[in-house]
Amino acid sequence: MLAWAQRDDNVIALITTGSVSRSDARRDEFSDLDVEVIARDPQPLLADDNWFMAFGEVWVMLRFDERKYPTRLVIYDGGSKVDFMVAGVRRLEELNEELDPLYERGYRVLLDKDRASGNLPPASGRFPVRAAPTQTEYDATVEEFWFEAAHLPWYLAREDLWVVKFRDWTMKTDLLKMLEWHATVHSEAPVDVWHIGTRMKEWVDEATWCQIHDAYARFDQQDSWRALLASADLFARLSRETAQASGLTYPVKLERHVRDYLASFDARPF
């Protein structure tokens, strides 16, 4: 990769981010490589895939051109994964003004032909601290969770198990938000909840970690019903404790209405 970049006059710099560039010892055998390719003109690199195809046999590639800085996610022969982001010089100008959260975690300049990265501030190693929810944010999450919980039994009764999983995933995204907020407001030190539940076992308490296991189900009616009730129990506890720690109001009446409605399905042979 470096040899290619040195030969290509259009490429100004290569910079790595992610676990391979941080000092927190998070890198392991499964870590991918995150590479930012800074070019004088990004368009030729975005129009022709041959440059990254030359680094090895490509098994599969995903293209994301709609992002602010287009990316190519590539898995090479053997399972090695590289996430390429292609940007112009403006990217470095923005970072010179202020490092974004990704760079604050750590970065490494592999190549810099024009010394364009010379003014980049050093990485602090800090991570973004998740703020406690506002009442509006909290209400939206709680209401969506109980809304989905209220009508999920309909699909169970019809044995629409795929739809059950689809609706359940919406509930899981709300549960993840509450897990992040709960961990944040109950810790005296800053908590790195990262994203999409990464390394969750490190930032939730042991009892919660064990309870999460019960919130997942097999692809059948009976186990899906069990997991729905377990998810409701977990979400209710977390959201009540989060509200108490944050000075927010928990919608007790909403939960009671949905709980009573779910109880009316208990006699059904799921």
C-alpha positions as YAML, in Angstrom:
chain: A
units: angstrom
residues:
- id: 1
  name: MET
  ca: [0.00, 0.00, 0.00]
- id: 2
  name: LEU
  ca: [2.79, 2.38, 0.90]
- id: 3
  name: ALA
  ca: [4.68, 1.49, -2.29]
- id: 4
  name: TRP
  ca: [1.59, 2.28, -4.36]
- id: 5
  name: ALA
  ca: [1.00, 5.59, -2.57]
- id: 6
  name: GLN
  ca: [4.60, 6.66, -3.04]
- id: 7
  name: ARG
  ca: [4.36, 6.01, -6.79]
- id: 8
  name: ASP
  ca: [1.03, 7.77, -7.30]
- id: 9
  name: ASP
  ca: [1.54, 11.53, -7.54]
- id: 10
  name: ASN
  ca: [-2.15, 12.09, -6.83]
- id: 11
  name: VAL
  ca: [-1.84, 10.58, -3.34]
- id: 12
  name: ILE
  ca: [-0.60, 13.02, -0.72]
- id: 13
  name: ALA
  ca: [-0.90, 11.08, 2.52]
- id: 14
  name: LEU
  ca: [-1.93, 7.82, 4.17]
- id: 15
  name: ILE
  ca: [-3.21, 7.92, 7.73]
- id: 16
  name: THR
  ca: [-4.45, 5.04, 9.88]
- id: 17
  name: THR
  ca: [-7.04, 5.30, 12.64]
- id: 18
  name: GLY
  ca: [-8.83, 2.67, 14.70]
- id: 19
  name: SER
  ca: [-7.40, 0.05, 17.04]
- id: 20
  name: VAL
  ca: [-4.10, -0.34, 15.14]
- id: 21
  name: SER
  ca: [-3.32, 3.30, 15.87]
- id: 22
  name: ARG
  ca: [-4.48, 3.60, 19.47]
- id: 23
  name: SER
  ca: [-2.38, 3.06, 22.57]
- id: 24
  name: ASP
  ca: [-5.07, 1.23, 24.56]
- id: 25
  name: ALA
  ca: [-3.90, -2.30, 23.64]
- id: 26
  name: ARG
  ca: [-7.21, -3.06, 21.93]
- id: 27
  name: ARG
  ca: [-5.64, -4.51, 18.81]
- id: 28
  name: ASP
  ca: [-5.99, -8.27, 18.33]
- id: 29
  name: GLU
  ca: [-5.86, -10.79, 15.50]
- id: 30
  name: PHE
  ca: [-9.34, -9.74, 14.34]
- id: 31
  name: SER
  ca: [-8.65, -6.01, 14.14]
- id: 32
  name: ASP
  ca: [-9.22, -4.48, 10.72]
- id: 33
  name: LEU
  ca: [-7.20, -1.69, 9.16]
- id: 34
  name: ASP
  ca: [-8.72, 1.78, 8.81]
- id: 35
  name: VAL
  ca: [-6.86, 3.84, 6.20]
- id: 36
  name: GLU
  ca: [-7.55, 7.39, 5.10]
- id: 37
  name: VAL
  ca: [-6.23, 8.13, 1.63]
- id: 38
  name: ILE
  ca: [-5.69, 11.85, 1.14]
- id: 39
  name: ALA
  ca: [-5.48, 12.81, -2.54]
- id: 40
  name: ARG
  ca: [-5.04, 15.98, -4.54]
- id: 41
  name: ASP
  ca: [-8.09, 14.88, -6.54]
- id: 42
  name: PRO
  ca: [-10.15, 12.08, -4.95]
- id: 43
  name: GLN
  ca: [-12.30, 11.47, -8.05]
- id: 44
  name: PRO
  ca: [-9.89, 9.22, -9.99]
- id: 45
  name: LEU
  ca: [-9.59, 6.94, -6.95]
- id: 46
  name: LEU
  ca: [-13.35, 6.81, -6.55]
- id: 47
  name: ALA
  ca: [-13.95, 6.10, -10.23]
- id: 48
  name: ASP
  ca: [-11.48, 3.22, -10.57]
- id: 49
  name: ASP
  ca: [-11.14, 0.33, -8.11]
- id: 50
  name: ASN
  ca: [-7.88, -1.02, -9.55]
- id: 51
  name: TRP
  ca: [-5.69, 0.73, -6.96]
- id: 52
  name: PHE
  ca: [-6.98, -1.24, -3.97]
- id: 53
  name: MET
  ca: [-7.58, -4.37, -6.05]
- id: 54
  name: ALA
  ca: [-3.79, -4.50, -6.53]
- id: 55
  name: PHE
  ca: [-3.14, -5.00, -2.80]
- id: 56
  name: GLY
  ca: [-4.45, -8.59, -2.84]
- id: 57
  name: GLU
  ca: [-7.23, -10.84, -4.03]
- id: 58
  name: VAL
  ca: [-10.52, -9.18, -3.13]
- id: 59
  name: TRP
  ca: [-13.28, -11.43, -1.84]
- id: 60
  name: VAL
  ca: [-15.93, -8.75, -1.44]
- id: 61
  name: MET
  ca: [-16.17, -4.96, -1.38]
- id: 62
  name: LEU
  ca: [-18.83, -2.48, -0.27]
- id: 63
  name: ARG
  ca: [-18.96, 1.01, -1.74]
- id: 64
  name: PHE
  ca: [-20.36, 4.00, 0.17]
- id: 65
  name: ASP
  ca: [-20.27, 7.11, -1.98]
- id: 66
  name: GLU
  ca: [-23.04, 8.96, -0.15]
- id: 67
  name: ARG
  ca: [-20.89, 9.66, 2.90]
- id: 68
  name: LYS
  ca: [-19.13, 12.97, 3.41]
- id: 69
  name: TYR
  ca: [-15.90, 11.15, 2.64]
- id: 70
  name: PRO
  ca: [-16.59, 8.13, 0.41]
- id: 71
  name: THR
  ca: [-15.40, 4.76, 1.65]
- id: 72
  name: ARG
  ca: [-14.53, 1.34, 0.27]
- id: 73
  name: LEU
  ca: [-14.84, -1.55, 2.71]
- id: 74
  name: VAL
  ca: [-12.74, -4.42, 1.41]
- id: 75
  name: ILE
  ca: [-12.20, -8.00, 2.58]
- id: 76
  name: TYR
  ca: [-9.13, -9.59, 1.06]
- id: 77
  name: ASP
  ca: [-8.16, -13.22, 0.61]
- id: 78
  name: GLY
  ca: [-7.66, -14.79, 4.01]
- id: 79
  name: GLY
  ca: [-10.21, -12.55, 5.73]
- id: 80
  name: SER
  ca: [-8.14, -9.38, 6.17]
- id: 81
  name: LYS
  ca: [-10.42, -6.33, 6.19]
- id: 82
  name: VAL
  ca: [-9.41, -2.82, 5.21]
- id: 83
  name: ASP
  ca: [-11.69, 0.21, 5.39]
- id: 84
  name: PHE
  ca: [-10.47, 2.85, 2.93]
- id: 85
  name: MET
  ca: [-11.71, 6.40, 3.21]
- id: 86
  name: VAL
  ca: [-10.87, 8.72, 0.32]
- id: 87
  name: ALA
  ca: [-10.68, 12.45, 0.89]
- id: 88
  name: GLY
  ca: [-9.13, 15.62, -0.43]
- id: 89
  name: VAL
  ca: [-6.79, 18.08, 1.30]
- id: 90
  name: ARG
  ca: [-9.78, 19.75, 2.95]
- id: 91
  name: ARG
  ca: [-9.96, 16.76, 5.31]
- id: 92
  name: LEU
  ca: [-6.55, 17.63, 6.79]
- id: 93
  name: GLU
  ca: [-7.44, 21.31, 6.95]
- id: 94
  name: GLU
  ca: [-10.49, 20.46, 9.06]
- id: 95
  name: LEU
  ca: [-8.44, 18.22, 11.34]
- id: 96
  name: ASN
  ca: [-5.78, 20.90, 11.74]
- id: 97
  name: GLU
  ca: [-8.49, 23.14, 13.17]
- id: 98
  name: GLU
  ca: [-9.83, 20.45, 15.50]
- id: 99
  name: LEU
  ca: [-9.40, 16.69, 15.70]
- id: 100
  name: ASP
  ca: [-12.62, 14.75, 15.37]
- id: 101
  name: PRO
  ca: [-13.48, 12.06, 17.98]
- id: 102
  name: LEU
  ca: [-12.01, 9.29, 15.81]
- id: 103
  name: TYR
  ca: [-8.62, 11.02, 15.61]
- id: 104
  name: GLU
  ca: [-8.70, 11.94, 19.30]
- id: 105
  name: ARG
  ca: [-8.71, 8.21, 20.07]
- id: 106
  name: GLY
  ca: [-5.47, 7.83, 18.11]
- id: 107
  name: TYR
  ca: [-4.03, 8.05, 14.59]
- id: 108
  name: ARG
  ca: [-0.79, 7.33, 12.74]
- id: 109
  name: VAL
  ca: [0.58, 9.12, 9.70]
- id: 110
  name: LEU
  ca: [2.09, 6.45, 7.44]
- id: 111
  name: LEU
  ca: [3.00, 8.75, 4.57]
- id: 112
  name: ASP
  ca: [2.94, 12.52, 4.07]
- id: 113
  name: LYS
  ca: [4.56, 13.74, 0.87]
- id: 114
  name: ASP
  ca: [3.70, 17.44, 1.21]
- id: 115
  name: ARG
  ca: [3.90, 17.64, 5.01]
- id: 116
  name: ALA
  ca: [0.22, 18.44, 4.90]
- id: 117
  name: SER
  ca: [-0.34, 16.67, 8.22]
- id: 118
  name: GLY
  ca: [2.35, 18.61, 10.04]
- id: 119
  name: ASN
  ca: [-0.12, 20.81, 11.89]
- id: 120
  name: LEU
  ca: [-2.32, 18.01, 13.17]
- id: 121
  name: PRO
  ca: [-2.66, 18.20, 16.97]
- id: 122
  name: PRO
  ca: [-1.51, 15.10, 18.84]
- id: 123
  name: ALA
  ca: [-4.22, 12.62, 19.77]
- id: 124
  name: SER
  ca: [-5.36, 12.96, 23.37]
- id: 125
  name: GLY
  ca: [-6.60, 9.37, 23.64]
- id: 126
  name: ARG
  ca: [-9.92, 10.71, 24.92]
- id: 127
  name: PHE
  ca: [-13.24, 9.23, 23.89]
- id: 128
  name: PRO
  ca: [-16.55, 11.07, 23.49]
- id: 129
  name: VAL
  ca: [-18.48, 11.12, 26.75]
- id: 130
  name: ARG
  ca: [-22.13, 10.22, 26.29]
- id: 131
  name: ALA
  ca: [-24.39, 12.85, 27.81]
- id: 132
  name: ALA
  ca: [-27.31, 11.95, 30.02]
- id: 133
  name: PRO
  ca: [-30.59, 12.01, 28.07]
- id: 134
  name: THR
  ca: [-32.88, 14.98, 28.02]
- id: 135
  name: GLN
  ca: [-36.48, 14.36, 28.97]
- id: 136
  name: THR
  ca: [-37.45, 14.59, 25.28]
- id: 137
  name: GLU
  ca: [-34.83, 12.04, 24.19]
- id: 138
  name: TYR
  ca: [-35.71, 9.77, 27.06]
- id: 139
  name: ASP
  ca: [-39.46, 9.94, 26.39]
- id: 140
  name: ALA
  ca: [-39.02, 9.16, 22.69]
- id: 141
  name: THR
  ca: [-36.99, 6.04, 23.46]
- id: 142
  name: VAL
  ca: [-39.28, 4.77, 26.21]
- id: 143
  name: GLU
  ca: [-42.43, 5.37, 24.17]
- id: 144
  name: GLU
  ca: [-41.07, 3.60, 21.09]
- id: 145
  name: PHE
  ca: [-40.03, 0.57, 23.12]
- id: 146
  name: TRP
  ca: [-43.44, 0.12, 24.74]
- id: 147
  name: PHE
  ca: [-45.22, 0.84, 21.46]
- id: 148
  name: GLU
  ca: [-43.39, -2.07, 19.81]
- id: 149
  name: ALA
  ca: [-43.93, -4.28, 22.86]
- id: 150
  name: ALA
  ca: [-47.67, -3.62, 22.76]
- id: 151
  name: HIS
  ca: [-48.26, -4.88, 19.25]
- id: 152
  name: LEU
  ca: [-45.58, -7.56, 18.97]
- id: 153
  name: PRO
  ca: [-47.99, -10.22, 20.40]
- id: 154
  name: TRP
  ca: [-50.22, -9.77, 17.34]
- id: 155
  name: TYR
  ca: [-47.45, -11.08, 15.12]
- id: 156
  name: LEU
  ca: [-46.68, -13.86, 17.55]
- id: 157
  name: ALA
  ca: [-50.31, -14.96, 17.50]
- id: 158
  name: ARG
  ca: [-50.19, -15.07, 13.67]
- id: 159
  name: GLU
  ca: [-46.83, -16.88, 13.81]
- id: 160
  name: ASP
  ca: [-45.30, -14.07, 11.75]
- id: 161
  name: LEU
  ca: [-41.93, -14.85, 13.25]
- id: 162
  name: TRP
  ca: [-39.86, -12.80, 10.81]
- id: 163
  name: VAL
  ca: [-41.92, -9.71, 11.62]
- id: 164
  name: VAL
  ca: [-41.51, -10.54, 15.30]
- id: 165
  name: LYS
  ca: [-37.73, -10.42, 14.83]
- id: 166
  name: PHE
  ca: [-38.01, -7.18, 12.85]
- id: 167
  name: ARG
  ca: [-40.08, -5.48, 15.56]
- id: 168
  name: ASP
  ca: [-37.88, -6.94, 18.26]
- id: 169
  name: TRP
  ca: [-34.81, -5.34, 16.68]
- id: 170
  name: THR
  ca: [-36.41, -1.90, 17.03]
- id: 171
  name: MET
  ca: [-36.88, -2.69, 20.70]
- id: 172
  name: LYS
  ca: [-33.24, -3.78, 20.90]
- id: 173
  name: THR
  ca: [-32.04, -0.45, 19.48]
- id: 174
  name: ASP
  ca: [-34.05, 1.31, 22.20]
- id: 175
  name: LEU
  ca: [-32.65, -1.09, 24.78]
- id: 176
  name: LEU
  ca: [-29.10, -0.28, 23.63]
- id: 177
  name: LYS
  ca: [-29.73, 3.45, 24.09]
- id: 178
  name: MET
  ca: [-31.01, 2.81, 27.59]
- id: 179
  name: LEU
  ca: [-28.04, 0.56, 28.39]
- id: 180
  name: GLU
  ca: [-25.67, 3.35, 27.29]
- id: 181
  name: TRP
  ca: [-27.51, 6.01, 29.30]
- id: 182
  name: HIS
  ca: [-27.75, 3.75, 32.34]
- id: 183
  name: ALA
  ca: [-24.02, 3.02, 32.29]
- id: 184
  name: THR
  ca: [-23.20, 6.71, 31.83]
- id: 185
  name: VAL
  ca: [-25.36, 8.13, 34.62]
- id: 186
  name: HIS
  ca: [-24.39, 5.45, 37.14]
- id: 187
  name: SER
  ca: [-20.62, 5.83, 36.81]
- id: 188
  name: GLU
  ca: [-18.50, 8.43, 38.58]
- id: 189
  name: ALA
  ca: [-15.79, 8.12, 35.91]
- id: 190
  name: PRO
  ca: [-16.37, 8.65, 32.18]
- id: 191
  name: VAL
  ca: [-17.62, 5.51, 30.44]
- id: 192
  name: ASP
  ca: [-16.65, 4.56, 26.91]
- id: 193
  name: VAL
  ca: [-19.81, 3.02, 25.45]
- id: 194
  name: TRP
  ca: [-18.24, 3.29, 21.96]
- id: 195
  name: HIS
  ca: [-20.91, 2.32, 19.39]
- id: 196
  name: ILE
  ca: [-23.33, -0.51, 18.48]
- id: 197
  name: GLY
  ca: [-22.68, -2.21, 21.82]
- id: 198
  name: THR
  ca: [-18.96, -2.74, 21.24]
- id: 199
  name: ARG
  ca: [-17.26, -4.33, 24.28]
- id: 200
  name: MET
  ca: [-20.52, -4.06, 26.20]
- id: 201
  name: LYS
  ca: [-19.43, -6.58, 28.80]
- id: 202
  name: GLU
  ca: [-16.86, -4.04, 30.00]
- id: 203
  name: TRP
  ca: [-19.31, -1.19, 30.64]
- id: 204
  name: VAL
  ca: [-22.48, -2.84, 31.96]
- id: 205
  name: ASP
  ca: [-22.72, -4.36, 35.41]
- id: 206
  name: GLU
  ca: [-22.62, -8.13, 35.77]
- id: 207
  name: ALA
  ca: [-26.30, -8.50, 36.69]
- id: 208
  name: THR
  ca: [-27.36, -6.54, 33.62]
- id: 209
  name: TRP
  ca: [-25.02, -8.53, 31.38]
- id: 210
  name: CYS
  ca: [-26.63, -11.76, 32.57]
- id: 211
  name: GLN
  ca: [-30.13, -10.33, 32.13]
- id: 212
  name: ILE
  ca: [-29.39, -9.35, 28.53]
- id: 213
  name: HIS
  ca: [-28.95, -13.03, 27.68]
- id: 214
  name: ASP
  ca: [-32.61, -13.66, 28.48]
- id: 215
  name: ALA
  ca: [-33.73, -10.91, 26.07]
- id: 216
  name: TYR
  ca: [-32.88, -12.98, 22.97]
- id: 217
  name: ALA
  ca: [-34.97, -15.78, 21.54]
- id: 218
  name: ARG
  ca: [-34.98, -18.62, 19.07]
- id: 219
  name: PHE
  ca: [-37.13, -18.44, 15.95]
- id: 220
  name: ASP
  ca: [-40.29, -19.82, 17.53]
- id: 221
  name: GLN
  ca: [-43.42, -18.51, 19.25]
- id: 222
  name: GLN
  ca: [-42.85, -19.76, 22.78]
- id: 223
  name: ASP
  ca: [-39.27, -18.57, 23.13]
- id: 224
  name: SER
  ca: [-40.07, -15.25, 21.45]
- id: 225
  name: TRP
  ca: [-42.83, -14.67, 23.99]
- id: 226
  name: ARG
  ca: [-40.44, -15.48, 26.85]
- id: 227
  name: ALA
  ca: [-37.81, -13.10, 25.45]
- id: 228
  name: LEU
  ca: [-40.39, -10.33, 25.00]
- id: 229
  name: LEU
  ca: [-41.30, -10.46, 28.69]
- id: 230
  name: ALA
  ca: [-37.61, -10.62, 29.67]
- id: 231
  name: SER
  ca: [-36.83, -7.62, 27.45]
- id: 232
  name: ALA
  ca: [-39.69, -5.68, 29.03]
- id: 233
  name: ASP
  ca: [-38.40, -6.47, 32.53]
- id: 234
  name: LEU
  ca: [-34.87, -5.38, 31.66]
- id: 235
  name: PHE
  ca: [-35.89, -2.21, 29.85]
- id: 236
  name: ALA
  ca: [-38.28, -1.21, 32.62]
- id: 237
  name: ARG
  ca: [-35.59, -1.58, 35.29]
- id: 238
  name: LEU
  ca: [-32.95, 0.28, 33.31]
- id: 239
  name: SER
  ca: [-35.26, 3.11, 32.30]
- id: 240
  name: ARG
  ca: [-36.57, 3.58, 35.85]
- id: 241
  name: GLU
  ca: [-33.06, 3.64, 37.30]
- id: 242
  name: THR
  ca: [-31.86, 6.00, 34.56]
- id: 243
  name: ALA
  ca: [-34.74, 8.37, 35.21]
- id: 244
  name: GLN
  ca: [-34.08, 8.36, 38.93]
- id: 245
  name: ALA
  ca: [-30.36, 9.04, 38.49]
- id: 246
  name: SER
  ca: [-30.98, 11.78, 35.89]
- id: 247
  name: GLY
  ca: [-33.89, 13.58, 37.54]
- id: 248
  name: LEU
  ca: [-36.27, 12.58, 34.75]
- id: 249
  name: THR
  ca: [-39.89, 11.48, 34.86]
- id: 250
  name: TYR
  ca: [-40.70, 7.86, 34.07]
- id: 251
  name: PRO
  ca: [-44.11, 7.16, 32.44]
- id: 252
  name: VAL
  ca: [-45.43, 4.69, 35.00]
- id: 253
  name: LYS
  ca: [-48.95, 4.69, 33.55]
- id: 254
  name: LEU
  ca: [-47.68, 3.84, 30.05]
- id: 255
  name: GLU
  ca: [-45.78, 0.81, 31.30]
- id: 256
  name: ARG
  ca: [-48.74, -0.37, 33.36]
- id: 257
  name: HIS
  ca: [-51.12, -0.18, 30.38]
- id: 258
  name: VAL
  ca: [-48.78, -2.21, 28.16]
- id: 259
  name: ARG
  ca: [-47.94, -4.69, 30.92]
- id: 260
  name: ASP
  ca: [-51.65, -5.31, 31.56]
- id: 261
  name: TYR
  ca: [-52.21, -5.80, 27.84]
- id: 262
  name: LEU
  ca: [-49.34, -8.29, 27.60]
- id: 263
  name: ALA
  ca: [-50.73, -10.14, 30.60]
- id: 264
  name: SER
  ca: [-53.96, -10.69, 28.68]
- id: 265
  name: PHE
  ca: [-51.98, -12.87, 26.24]
- id: 266
  name: ASP
  ca: [-50.52, -15.10, 28.95]
- id: 267
  name: ALA
  ca: [-53.14, -17.78, 28.48]
- id: 268
  name: ARG
  ca: [-52.41, -18.14, 24.76]
- id: 269
  name: PRO
  ca: [-50.47, -21.25, 23.72]
- id: 270
  name: PHE
  ca: [-47.40, -19.52, 22.27]
...
